[in-house]
Amino acid sequence: MNPVSHNNIVNFIWGIADDVLRDVYVRGKYRDVILPMTVIRRLDALLEPSKEKVLGMKSQLDAAGIANQHAALCQASGEAFYNVSPFTLRDLKNRAKQQQLKADFEAYLDGFSPNVQEILDKFKFRNQIPTLIEADILGHLLEKFLDSRVNLSPKPLQDTEGRELLPALDNHSMGTIFEELIRRFNEENNEEAGEHFTPRDVVKLMADLIFLPIADLIESGTYLVYDGACGTGGMLTVAEERLAELALNHGKEVSPSTSLDRKYSLRPMPSPKPIYSSRVKGLRRRI
């Protein structure tokens, strides 16, 4: 993604806070709403195309009395997560009655798979719902995140004739946007941004320093990249990509079956450990 598009998305999401949350939240608490909603909207965009397929699979599994449904539902969604509620965010934004919106939004959140539930629990986002409902701003918040001027989907936004209106947002770009939002919120709260964000050039240099001195000694095989305080997982993502580039030049074997798994950056991992929480202290990525 080019820097202009990146900045436009960051500025748009940043602006939602002032447009919707002002006079309801103090500025230091904006992040408690904006960060989880950014993640929820990204997941919603990923799951929207397969919604009917997932609901159909859910009905079949329930009718067959199958208790362990996770793998089948992930296969139906095409992702490592799913949502079995009957709603998408678009279904909810026009609810006229606040109490109905509250009930349906909570049902929507409850419909996510267990790995996403852990992310929501880390954010403590459900604690914000009563405030959003009491101030009558939840519907407005959803409407802002669904604005057609911003695309958080991995697919491009097109018009009826197939012409691209907005570019797709890949996982790496989404992760970079999320980290920029964290950086800005930290600065607003007089926190040290560097505690949560490492510049990409520095990560690439770190990967080079680890790999290049011993490149000729490494045997073909599977290795683990470990970050003992992974935060959002951005360092792991960039290190993974850099090591893949280096492997093409130094590796003895290049095969699709041994290529890197690039399913992270603002997607929940197959394991239940979320990459979004700075409280996650250890995370390995297989290479």
N, C-alpha and C positions, 0 to 999 in steps of 0.2 A: 504494500500500500504506500502511495506517495505521501510525503509529509503534509501536504495541504488537506487531503482527505482525512488523514489521521487527526490533525488538529481540529478539523471541523467537527468530527465525532466527539472528541474530548470536550471541546467547548460547548457543544450542544448538551451533552450529558451534564456537564458542570453547571450550565445555565438552568437546568431543570430545578436544581436546588433552590436558587433564588426565586424562580417563577412559582414554585409550588410550596416549598417548605418555609419560606420566610414568614415570620410572625407566629409560626407554629413551633418550630424548633430553633434553638440557638445555633449559631453557625458551626460550633464545634460538634454538634450532633447530626449535621447533615449527612455525614458519611454512614451513619447507622441505617439510613434509608437508601441512599443512592447506590452504594456499593452492592448490597444484596439485590436491589432491583436491576442493576446492570447485569448481574449474573443470571437472574431469573429470566430476563428478556432474551439473553443469548440462548439459554436452554430452550425457551419457548420457541424461538426462531428455528432451532435445530430440529425440534420435535413436531412442529406444525405440519410438515408434509406427510408424516406417517401417522397422524392422529387417528384417523379412521381405522387403519390397519391394526394399531395397538388396541383400540377399543374392541375390534372384532376378535382379536386373539384373546383378550381378557375374558370376553363372553364365552368363548369356546373352552378355555381352561377352567372357568368356574363351573360350566355345565358338566365337564368331565370329572369334576371333583379333584383337580390337580392342585396340590398345596404349594409346591415349589415352582413358582411361575417366573422367576427372575430371568433365566436364560432365554426362555421363549419370548418374553416381552421385550428383552433387549434385541433379540433377532428381528422382531416385528418393527421396532423403532429404528433399527439400523445404527444404534448408538450403544454406549455402555450404560445407558440410563433410559428412563421412560417416565411417562405420566399417564395414569389410568383414570384421572378425573374426566368428566365429560366436557371440560372447558379448555379453551385456550385464552390467552390474555385478551385477544380481540373479542371473544364472546362476553367478556366481563366489563369492558370499558363503558358500555352504555347502560349499565344498570341504574335505574332511576332511584331506587330506594336503597339507602345506605346499609340497612340491616341485611337486606338480601345480598348486596354486594359483599358485605363482610362474610356472610355464610358461604357464598360461592367462591370467594377468593381463598378462604381457609380450606375449602374442599379441594380447590385447585392445588394449593401447596401440599395438602395431605396426599394428593395423588402421585407425587413424585416417588421414584424408587428410593430404597434405603440409602444409597450412596449420596444422593442429592439431599435427603433429609439431614444427613450429618452436616453438610455444608450450611443448610438453613439454620440448624441448631447452633453452629459455631458463630454465625452472624447474630443470633438471637433476634431474627427479623420478626418473628411472630409477636414479640413484645411491642413492636411498633404499630401493629394493626389497630388497637383501640384508639390510639392518638390520631391516626390517619382518618379513621371513621368519624370520631368525635369532631374533628375539624372539617369534615366533609371534603377531603382532598384526595382520597384514594383513587376515585374515578379519574380525576384530573391528572394524577401521577401516572396512571396506566395509559391514558391518552397521550401524554408527552412521550413516553417510552415507545409508543406505537406510531409516532409521527413519521410520515412518509419521507421526510427530509433526511432521515438517518436510517442506515441499514446495518443491523447487527447480525445479519444472516450470513452463513458461508456461501450463499448463492447470490448472484447479482440481482438487483431489482430491475425489472424490465417493464416496458410498456406493452400494450396489447399487440404491437407489431414486432415484438421481440428485440427492440432496441434497448440497450443498457442505459438505465437512468442513474443507478448508483452501483459502484463496484461491490463485489463480494468481500466479505471480511474473513480472512483465514484465521486459523488458530493463533498463529504467532502475532498477527496484528491485533487480535482481540486481547491477547495477554499484555501486549505493550500498552494498549489503551487503558486497561485495568490498572496497570502499575503506574501510569501517569496520573490517573485519578487518585490513587493512594498517595502519590507524592504530593499532589496539590492539597489534599485534605490534611496531610501531615504538616505542611507548611502553614496552613491556616491555623492549625492547633499549636504552632510553635514547636513542632517535633522535628527531629533530625531526619530528613528524607533519606539520607544515605543509610540509615538503619534498615530500610525496607527495600531499597532499590540500588542495584549495582549497574553502572553504565555498561552497555553491551560490548563496547570495545575492550573494557577491562575483563569481561568474562571470556572473550575470545583470546585475549592475551594469556589469561590463566590456563585455558585449555591448551594453548600452544606450549606453555611452560611445562605442563604436565606430560604432554605427549611427545613433543619433538625430540627431547634429549634421549628418549629410549625407543623411538619409533622403529628402529631396525631390530630391536630385541623382542618386540611383541609378536607372539605367535597368533595365528588365526584362531578365533574362538569367540566366546561370549564374555563380555565384561560388564561391570556395574559402575555407574557414575553415582557417587554419593555426596549429598549436601546435608550436613548436620543441622542446618537451620535454614530450611528451603524457602520460607516465606511464601510468596506467590508461585514459586517454581520457575520464575523467569531465568534464573541462572542455569538451572538444569536444562531448560529448553535450548538456550543458546549454546551451552556446552555440548549438548547432544548433537546439534547441527554442525558445530565446528569440528567435532571429532569425526562425524560422518564425512565431512569434506576432506579431512586429513587422511581418513582411511582409504579414500579413493586414490590418493597419491602414494600411500605407503602400504596399504593392505595387500595381502596375497590372494584374497578371494573377494569378489564382489558378486553377490547373488541376491535376488529378491527375497529368498527365504531367510537371509541373515541381515536384511536391511533394518534400519531403525524403525521403531514404532512411533509414529508422530501423532498420537491421538490426544495430546494433552492441551496445554494452554487454554484454560477456561473451558475444558470439558472435564467432568469428573472422571477419575481414573477407574479402571475395573476394580481395583481394591477400594475399600471405603475411605481411604485417606484423602481428603480434599486438598487440592493444591492452592486453594485460595487463602487458607487461614495461616496467618503468621505464627500461630501457636504450634503448627506442625513442626517438630524438631528434627525429624529425619525422613529422608525419602531417597530411595534408590531408583535409578532408571537403567534398564537392561540394554546393553549395546551389543 
